Amino acid sequence: MKTKLSVLALAMCGLLTFTSCDDDDNNYLPDQTVTKAFETKYPDAGKVEWETKNGYEVADFHLGGNDTEAWFDNKGNWLMTKTEINFGLLPEDIRLSLKANEYKDWKYTEYDKLERSNAATVYVIEAEQGEKEVDLYYTEDGTLIKVVDDSINDNNNFQPVTIPQAITDAINEMYAGATIVEFDQEKTGFEVDILHNGIYKDVYFNSNNEWVSTEWDITEDKVPAIVMDALKTSEYKNYRIDDIDQIEKPAGTFYLFELEQGDKDVEVMISAEGKIENVRKD
């Protein structure tokens, strides 16, 4: 999956966004239903303090020596837990990536583990270089799924992800057994990153929660012969293949080739039937 530098206006309640305290009284306690749910999930929690954030009940506590906060709704349903960890507690695949990725020369300043009730666990690493700050979102297997400008997600303040039921139902129907990894609202709709049959895919929906397209990276050996033949007999046959995406749309399946020749960059879209549908030159 290609890493994307996302500049996301996550201002909508229910997405990863800015948070505000509605009640930060250290003596505050939520309904007993919530406190019992918390005690059941975290029986070893210490130094527990409660507050409300945007209508959620949030417990700040220590667990295993780490600062942790757990989010519940007012019915006692657990939604999310954020734990501040150190480099050594990251999965090994993430540690290896941090030492070799394009940000390896940046300074890593903070490590957060985000566990969600309706999405996969992700790790968010804050990196800075000079005045630049970004948040690197990793899955547990070391896949860098997105990079977010930290000026948007200020100080790594998060809250639970709310996914429209229509989108969840559509993904379950189209990609049975898929795990939702990340969910973002964009200007024209929503992007959902999923793990399906061992492949990370980007699924796009419009603002009416209707499926628009799904795309993922593939290698040349996965491209149908009829599609490769169409490319090899085109005027771009001598271009180097830099990247290939398989794209599913309501209209059918397509293959997007990113090609290079010297300082020339071209994108060529070919249908599963071997027809060149679109060419975009940079």
C-alpha positions as CSV (number, residue, x, y, z in Angstrom):
1,M,0.0,0.0,0.0
2,K,1.3,3.4,-0.9
3,T,1.9,5.8,2.0
4,K,-0.2,8.9,1.7
5,L,0.6,12.3,3.3
6,S,-2.9,13.0,4.4
7,V,-4.0,16.5,5.2
8,L,-7.3,15.6,6.8
9,A,-9.7,18.0,8.4
10,L,-10.8,15.6,11.1
11,A,-13.0,18.1,12.9
12,M,-16.2,15.9,12.9
13,C,-17.1,14.3,16.2
14,G,-16.6,10.6,16.0
15,L,-13.4,10.8,13.9
16,L,-9.8,11.1,15.0
17,T,-9.8,14.8,15.9
18,F,-9.4,17.5,18.4
19,T,-10.9,16.8,21.9
20,S,-12.2,19.0,24.6
21,C,-13.0,18.4,28.2
22,D,-16.6,18.8,29.2
23,D,-15.9,17.9,32.8
24,D,-12.4,17.7,34.3
25,D,-13.4,17.6,38.0
26,N,-11.1,15.0,39.6
27,N,-14.0,14.0,41.8
28,Y,-16.2,13.2,38.9
29,L,-17.6,9.7,38.5
30,P,-19.8,8.5,35.6
31,D,-22.8,6.3,36.0
32,Q,-22.2,3.0,37.8
33,T,-22.8,1.1,34.6
34,V,-19.7,2.7,33.1
35,T,-17.5,2.3,36.2
36,K,-18.4,-1.4,36.5
37,A,-17.6,-1.9,32.8
38,F,-14.3,-0.2,33.3
39,E,-13.4,-2.3,36.4
40,T,-14.3,-5.5,34.5
41,K,-12.0,-4.6,31.6
42,Y,-9.2,-3.1,33.6
43,P,-9.2,-4.7,37.1
44,D,-5.5,-3.8,37.6
45,A,-5.9,-0.1,36.8
46,G,-4.3,2.4,39.2
47,K,-4.7,6.1,39.9
48,V,-8.0,6.3,38.0
49,E,-9.6,9.6,37.3
50,W,-12.7,10.2,35.2
51,E,-13.7,13.0,32.9
52,T,-16.1,13.6,30.0
53,K,-14.9,14.4,26.5
54,N,-17.4,15.3,23.8
55,G,-20.0,13.2,25.4
56,Y,-17.8,10.2,26.1
57,E,-16.8,8.9,29.5
58,V,-13.0,8.7,29.7
59,A,-10.9,7.1,32.4
60,D,-7.3,8.3,32.8
61,F,-5.3,5.7,34.7
62,H,-2.0,3.8,35.0
63,L,-1.6,0.3,33.7
64,G,1.6,-1.6,33.7
65,G,3.5,1.6,34.3
66,N,2.0,3.3,31.2
67,D,-0.3,6.3,31.1
68,T,-3.6,5.1,29.6
69,E,-7.0,6.4,28.8
70,A,-10.1,4.3,28.0
71,W,-13.2,5.7,26.3
72,F,-16.8,4.4,27.0
73,D,-20.2,5.6,26.0
74,N,-22.8,6.4,28.6
75,K,-24.1,2.8,28.4
76,G,-20.8,1.3,29.5
77,N,-19.7,0.1,26.0
78,W,-16.0,0.2,25.6
79,L,-15.0,2.2,22.5
80,M,-11.2,2.9,22.5
81,T,-8.1,2.8,24.6
82,K,-5.0,4.9,24.1
83,T,-1.8,3.9,25.8
84,E,1.4,5.9,25.8
85,I,4.3,3.5,25.3
86,N,8.0,3.6,24.7
87,F,9.9,2.4,21.6
88,G,10.7,-1.0,23.2
89,L,7.0,-1.8,23.5
90,L,6.3,-1.3,19.8
91,P,5.9,-4.5,17.7
92,E,9.2,-5.6,16.2
93,D,8.1,-5.0,12.6
94,I,7.3,-1.4,13.4
95,R,10.6,-0.8,15.2
96,L,12.4,-2.1,12.1
97,S,10.4,0.1,9.8
98,L,11.1,3.2,11.9
99,K,14.8,2.5,11.5
100,A,14.5,2.2,7.7
101,N,11.6,4.3,6.4
102,E,11.9,7.8,4.8
103,Y,11.5,9.4,8.3
104,K,14.4,7.4,9.8
105,D,16.5,10.6,10.2
106,W,13.6,12.4,12.0
107,K,13.3,12.5,15.8
108,Y,10.6,10.2,17.1
109,T,9.1,11.9,20.1
110,E,5.9,10.0,21.1
111,Y,4.5,6.5,20.7
112,D,0.8,5.8,21.2
113,K,-1.1,2.5,20.9
114,L,-4.7,2.9,19.9
115,E,-7.1,0.0,20.5
116,R,-10.6,0.4,19.0
117,S,-13.8,-1.6,19.4
118,N,-14.7,-1.4,15.7
119,A,-11.3,-1.2,14.0
120,A,-7.9,-2.8,14.2
121,T,-5.2,-1.7,16.7
122,V,-2.9,0.9,15.3
123,Y,0.3,2.6,16.6
124,V,0.8,6.3,16.1
125,I,4.3,7.6,16.2
126,E,5.0,11.3,16.3
127,A,8.0,12.4,14.3
128,E,9.6,15.8,14.0
129,Q,12.3,17.5,12.0
130,G,12.8,21.2,12.6
131,E,9.4,22.8,12.5
132,K,7.8,19.9,10.7
133,E,5.8,17.3,12.7
134,V,3.9,14.3,11.4
135,D,2.1,11.3,12.9
136,L,2.9,7.9,11.4
137,Y,0.1,5.4,11.6
138,Y,1.2,1.8,11.6
139,T,-0.6,-1.5,11.8
140,E,0.7,-4.2,14.1
141,D,2.5,-6.0,11.2
142,G,4.6,-2.9,10.4
143,T,2.6,-1.5,7.5
144,L,2.7,2.3,7.4
145,I,-0.9,3.1,6.4
146,K,-0.9,6.9,6.5
147,V,1.1,10.0,7.5
148,V,-0.8,12.9,9.0
149,D,0.3,16.5,9.3
150,D,0.5,17.0,13.1
151,S,-0.7,20.5,12.7
152,I,-4.1,18.9,11.9
153,N,-4.0,16.3,14.7
154,D,-2.5,18.6,17.3
155,N,-0.7,16.9,20.2
156,N,-2.0,13.4,19.3
157,N,-5.5,14.0,20.8
158,F,-7.8,11.2,19.6
159,Q,-11.3,10.0,20.1
160,P,-13.3,7.0,19.0
161,V,-14.0,6.2,15.4
162,T,-17.7,6.3,14.4
163,I,-18.4,4.4,11.2
164,P,-21.8,4.7,9.5
165,Q,-23.6,1.4,9.6
166,A,-24.3,1.5,5.9
167,I,-20.5,1.6,5.2
168,T,-19.8,-1.3,7.6
169,D,-22.6,-3.3,6.0
170,A,-21.3,-2.6,2.5
171,I,-17.7,-3.7,3.4
172,N,-19.0,-6.9,5.2
173,E,-21.0,-7.7,2.0
174,M,-18.3,-7.0,-0.5
175,Y,-15.2,-8.1,1.4
176,A,-16.4,-10.8,3.8
177,G,-14.0,-11.3,6.8
178,A,-12.2,-8.0,6.2
179,T,-10.8,-6.0,9.1
180,I,-11.3,-2.2,9.2
181,V,-8.0,-0.6,9.8
182,E,-8.7,3.1,9.5
183,F,-11.6,5.4,8.7
184,D,-11.3,8.9,7.4
185,Q,-13.8,11.5,6.3
186,E,-12.7,13.5,3.2
187,K,-14.2,16.4,1.3
188,T,-16.3,14.2,-1.0
189,G,-17.0,11.2,1.3
190,F,-15.1,8.6,3.2
191,E,-12.0,6.4,2.9
192,V,-11.9,3.1,4.7
193,D,-8.6,1.2,4.9
194,I,-9.2,-2.6,5.2
195,L,-7.2,-5.8,5.5
196,H,-8.9,-8.4,3.2
197,N,-7.4,-11.8,2.5
198,G,-4.0,-10.5,3.6
199,I,-4.2,-7.4,1.3
200,Y,-4.5,-3.8,2.4
201,K,-7.2,-2.1,0.3
202,D,-8.5,1.5,0.2
203,V,-12.3,1.6,-0.1
204,Y,-14.0,4.8,-1.1
205,F,-17.6,5.9,-0.4
206,N,-19.4,9.1,-1.4
207,S,-21.1,11.4,1.1
208,N,-24.3,9.3,0.8
209,N,-22.3,6.2,2.0
210,E,-22.5,4.7,-1.4
211,W,-19.5,2.7,-2.6
212,V,-17.4,4.4,-5.3
213,S,-14.3,2.3,-5.7
214,T,-11.7,0.1,-4.1
215,E,-8.0,0.0,-5.0
216,W,-4.8,-1.7,-3.9
217,D,-1.3,-2.2,-5.0
218,I,-0.4,-5.3,-7.1
219,T,2.7,-6.6,-8.8
220,E,3.1,-7.2,-12.5
221,D,2.7,-10.9,-12.2
222,K,-0.9,-10.4,-10.9
223,V,-2.0,-8.4,-13.9
224,P,-4.0,-10.3,-16.5
225,A,-2.2,-11.1,-19.8
226,I,-4.7,-9.2,-21.9
227,V,-4.0,-6.0,-19.9
228,M,-0.2,-6.4,-20.1
229,D,-0.5,-7.0,-23.8
230,A,-2.4,-3.8,-24.2
231,L,0.3,-1.8,-22.4
232,K,3.2,-3.5,-24.3
233,T,1.6,-2.7,-27.7
234,S,0.9,0.9,-26.8
235,E,3.1,4.0,-27.3
236,Y,4.2,3.5,-23.6
237,K,5.7,0.1,-24.1
238,N,9.2,1.3,-23.4
239,Y,8.3,3.2,-20.2
240,R,9.3,1.7,-16.9
241,I,6.5,0.5,-14.6
242,D,6.8,2.4,-11.3
243,D,3.6,1.2,-9.7
244,I,0.4,-0.7,-10.5
245,D,-3.0,-0.4,-8.8
246,Q,-5.9,-2.7,-9.3
247,I,-9.2,-0.7,-9.1
248,E,-12.7,-2.0,-8.6
249,K,-15.6,0.2,-9.6
250,P,-19.3,-0.3,-10.2
251,A,-18.4,-0.1,-13.9
252,G,-15.8,-2.9,-13.7
253,T,-12.2,-3.7,-12.9
254,F,-9.3,-1.5,-14.0
255,Y,-5.5,-1.4,-13.8
256,L,-3.7,1.9,-13.2
257,F,-0.1,2.0,-14.3
258,E,2.3,4.7,-13.1
259,L,5.0,4.8,-15.8
260,E,8.3,6.7,-16.1
261,Q,10.7,7.4,-18.9
262,G,13.5,9.9,-18.1
263,D,11.8,12.9,-16.7
264,K,8.4,11.9,-18.1
265,D,5.7,10.6,-15.9
266,V,2.5,9.0,-17.2
267,E,-0.5,7.3,-15.7
268,V,-2.3,4.8,-17.9
269,M,-5.7,3.2,-17.0
270,I,-6.5,-0.1,-18.7
271,S,-9.7,-2.0,-18.3
272,A,-9.8,-5.7,-17.5
273,E,-10.8,-6.2,-21.1
274,G,-7.5,-4.7,-22.3
275,K,-8.8,-1.3,-23.4
276,I,-6.9,1.9,-22.6
277,E,-9.5,4.0,-20.9
278,N,-7.5,7.1,-19.8
279,V,-4.0,8.6,-20.0
280,R,-2.7,11.4,-17.7
281,K,0.6,13.0,-18.3
282,D,2.5,15.0,-15.7
